[in-house]
Amino acid sequence: MVLSVSERTFAQQVFEASTPVLVHFSAPWCGLCRAIEPTLAIFESDWAGKVKLLGVNADLSFKLANTYRLTSLPTLILFEGDKVRFRLEQYQGRDELRRTLDSWMLAVQNSPKSQLLQPQELTNR
């Protein structure tokens, strides 16, 4: 089960984490948000100790939804410290989601912390 954070605890849980943090912005009414949870749980397990998975209920966290300009759910954002490393808004299936998440983690591990990568850069590697 994904640990849920609120606007009050977001900065501490995300920005002060010792590992990259994958934040799953979702809502209770979003069926697709629930559908990707098993894939996210497997991803978190496979990358145990190297990534932290957190959930944000976008319906209850208007400030965060606005700050990160959510336009669709689910939205996944990978943070490293207070920096957004990657963002995924369009779900294209379990296998594609898993490949994307794994490529993000490999990119994070193989790049300096100060270097922010854009998703299109991954396809050039």
Stockholm file with secondary structure:
# STOCKHOLM 1.0

chainA/1-125         MVLSVSERTFAQQVFEASTPVLVHFSAPWCGLCRAIEPTLAIFESDWAGKVKLLGVNADLSFKLANTYRLTSLPTLILFEGDKVRFRLEQYQGRDELRRTLDSWMLAVQNSPKSQLLQPQELTNR
#=GR chainA/1-125 SS CCEEECHHHHHHHHHTCSSCEEEEEECTTCHHHHHTHHHHHHHHHHTTTTCEEEEEETTTCHHHHHHTTCCSSSEEEEEETTEEEEEECCCCCHHHHHHHHHHHHHHHHTSCTTCCCCHHHHTTC
#=GC SS_cons         CCEEECHHHHHHHHHTCSSCEEEEEECTTCHHHHHTHHHHHHHHHHTTTTCEEEEEETTTCHHHHHHTTCCSSSEEEEEETTEEEEEECCCCCHHHHHHHHHHHHHHHHTSCTTCCCCHHHHTTC
//
